[in-house]
Each structure stands twice: as C-alpha cells, then as structure tokens.
Amino acid sequence: MSAPAAAGLSRTAAGSEVPSAQERARPRWRSEDPLIGWTLALALTGLAFFLRWWKLGTPHQFSFDETYYAKDAWSMLNHGYVRTYVEDADKTILNGSPTGLWQDDPSMVVHPEVGKWIIALGEKAFGMDPFGWRIAAAVVGSLMVLLMCRFVRRVTGSTALGLVGGLLLALDGLQLVLSRLALLDIFLAFFILLGVHCVVADRQWFRARLAQGATRALLRPWLLAAGVSFGLAVGTKWTALFPLAAFGLLLTAWNYGARRSFGHPNAVVKALLVDGPIAFVSLVMVAFVVYVSTWTGWMMNAGEYEETLSDTQYTTYGDGLAWSTASEPDASGAGEVWQSLRSLANYHQDVYAFHSHFLNDSTHVYASKPGGWLLMSRPVGVDAQLDIRPGTMGCEAPAGSTCLRQVLLLGNPLIWWAGSVALAFGVVRWLGGRDWRFGVGVVGVASTWLPWLLYDDRPIFIFYAIACLPFLVLALTLALGSMVGPTDVVSPRRTTGVVIAGSYVVLVVLAFAWFWPVWTDQLITHSEWLQRIWFTRWI
C-alpha cells in the first residue's frame, strides 16, 4: 500500500485505500530530498535577511518604542539591570555619545527581559546606534522565515508548500517592519512559532513511537524543546501564556487520538494519567523554570532595587505594593535566592497592576481594536518625515506638492485578507473534516488573537498581531495546497488550482513591491503616498 502524495492535502491519493494508523504515523516529509529542502529554505532566508538588513540604520532615530527597549538593553548589557537615564538621552545617543547617561537608580520595566537581552547582543556587536539595536530583530526575523519553511513542511509533508509558507511570511509588511525595529514582538512571534513547531514534531514523534509498539514515552525530547521555546516566549511577553495553554490542551487531544487510532484500551485514561503528567512537566514546568531563569540578571541585582526604590515610585501603577524585601535583613546562600524570588514575585504583581489598571486611563492616536486586526484596520505610523520641498533632499515632486518618508506598520493586505478567508476554511476542514493540520492554524490564530479582545479598553496596537501571522500563513498555505490537490493526480481541476494559486503568489509579490516604500522609509511624492493609502483609517 502506498503512502499519500507528499504535496497533496487530501487524505488519500485518488483510488488508494485508506492508510492504516501505522502509515499515517510515518512522517511523509522524509520521502523528500532534505538537501533540496534545506538549500531552498536557506536561499529564501538569505533573501529575507537582505531585505531586512538593507539600510537598516535608517531612519537614524529612535522609532516608536525603540526609545525604551534599546536603552533598556544597553543598560542591561553594561550594568546587568535596567537603570534610569537622564533627560535628552536620545539626542545624545544619536550624536554618538552613549556613555554617562545612566543614573544609579534602577528603572521599573513592564515587560520581561529576553527580548531586550537579544537586542543587547546586537548593541554589543555593533554599538549603540540604530543599526546596532535593530540588527538582532533583522536576524531573528530572517530566521523566522527559515523556521516557517520547516514548520509548514513538517505539517504538510511538502517542501514546495513549506517554501510557499516561508515566502508569504517573508513578503508581509508587518513582519518586515518589525524585523527592522528594536521592538519585542518579533522575538515573541519567533519563539511562539518555534514552540508550536516543536509540539507538532512531538505529535509525529509520539505517533511513530506508538507505531513501533511502545505504550508510553517517559522522555519526549521535542516537548522539552517546546518547553524551552515557550519559556523564552513568555520571557519576552506574557501574552505567550495563551498559546502555551492552548497547545497544551491540543496536545492532550492529540495524545488521546494517537492512542485511540492504534487501538489502545482506555485511551482517554492513558492520555490523561500517563501522557498528561509527562507532557505537563516537559512543556509547562520546563517553560516555568526557563522563564524564571530569564530574570537572573534582575535577581542578581535585586539589592539595587531594594536600596534605591521606594513604594511611592509604584503607587502610580498599582496599590503601592511593597514588592521588595527592603524591610528584611539581607539573607545569604539559599536564603538569598529565596528572598530574591519573593521580591521578583511581588514585582510581578506591580507589573500586572500597571498593565491591567494604569494603561486603562491612557490613549494613543494609533491604538486599534483587535477585532479589526486581521483585516489591517488601523496601521501604526512608526516614523514620518513630511513636507519635503521639491528640489531638496532629492525630492522630485511637481511644483505645489511635496515629498515624504514614512515607516508604516502595515501588513501585506493580500496576505491578511486572503488569510482571513483561509482561516474560515480551516475551521470547516478541522471541525468538519477532522484534519488536524488545519487545527494547528486555527488554534494558533485563536490563541494569539482572541485574548486581546479582553483588553480592548486600553491602548493596544495592530502589530501585536504579528504573533498570529505564522498561523494565518499556515492556514493560507494549507488552503492553497487544497486548491492544488495531490501531486500524483493530473486533472483540469489541478491545472486550474495551480494557475489560481500561482497567480495569487505573484500578486502578493507585486503588492510587496508596491508597499515597499512606506515600509522602509523611502522618499516618495505625496501623490505616490496617497496611491498606497487605500483607506482613510490608514492615515
């Protein structure tokens, strides 16, 4: 009995028998040449890096929240923790003098430290300037394209679809711009995608073990890797807790399905009582340990906070919590570690108070409701240089008009709009057709997007949806694969599917080129800019 065609998304090739559980457990991607897959994926990653590296240092300024994260990263790099800085520090840094600007007092940080440590690596290598604090995002954003290629290939079993998924991710404007800024969200999206990739790999590994006759697996290496990845994701932003919980539940359902398909008695009981504790420790507990360890720099300098910060500096954000242990005598040895952990726990309470109460009273011109994020309802203007007169700075606008430069956090509309339709199709295929592959995309988008609906009374921004993008692209790629059909079937339907899918990818490339100027701070005339601003809410 032959296995299903690698690139097709139908359950069986035309005319074949329904495959057995053992055949379904066999990873189909192994039947394709790994050298070709890796070579093409790396080539695409190289192209993505070039697009993100090109003129990375422009605009030469702190763009949007870079003013916080870049300086925090530099302080952590040089002092081990985040310190406050003097007024006009931004101007002095941009003039090439980053020293002597940080004071002795520690600063309250409202996001975990992993993303800032990664930014600090770039600053360590290239200095405290726009290129230095952005290069880490460019590298991680490019690696995310490589990861997307391998992720889609693992889900679909097709190198071709894997490359399509990576290409679509590389051609999205939101992903491009965030890969050219020192913000935290690109690191968050990368680690979430890595964690989900490892969970999917564990699904395949576990089914392969059951196919070999095993009844349990005490050590699940892919789940351990997923725990590390999710720990780093939560260590970048807390919102990674939602996909961690969602895929933990999905993993339980997969464990049950695997045991049931191989005819194990009491599949529910074994999935919950045998596989459940192992999965919980490997995924959740490992993630927790990794997360706490990412605060090592903070805990090593907890004494600095205790000595210099008073409760009055926190009453703005919460209830004046005595988060530190300043009133207690300094401990030593294991007692010191426990004391630092208690301080960190109380510190987390105040950070949560900041996010859940203080931000509710603030506003922002680019804030948007999450209900419209997948349709690109309200992009974020990161930088704009307006009213550049004709004949100055290379402006060739006609008399009476002007030129401008802009960096706009706006996704490629053809990806997001088509992806939203594909997501609805994925819900039908997952729930109606019981195809687990579509469920990965649906659960991924739901867990990274829907929780934000609970927080739409505070300023939140469309670029938070970058965590949804890989799963939206997965849903879109699966829909394109369904349109094309199995590779071993030649029919007019397949020809039509190939033409439609190929034409769509070409349109995405053209849209990428069209919006390139407003994603990368290019000089364009005012009329050229208006041609790219399709809706008034994009202004």
Beta strands, then each sheet from edge to edge (+ up, - down):
strand 1: 83-85
strand 2: 102-106
strand 3: 380-388
strand 4: 403-409
strand 5: 524-525
sheet 1: 1+ 2-
sheet 2: 3+ 4- 5+
end
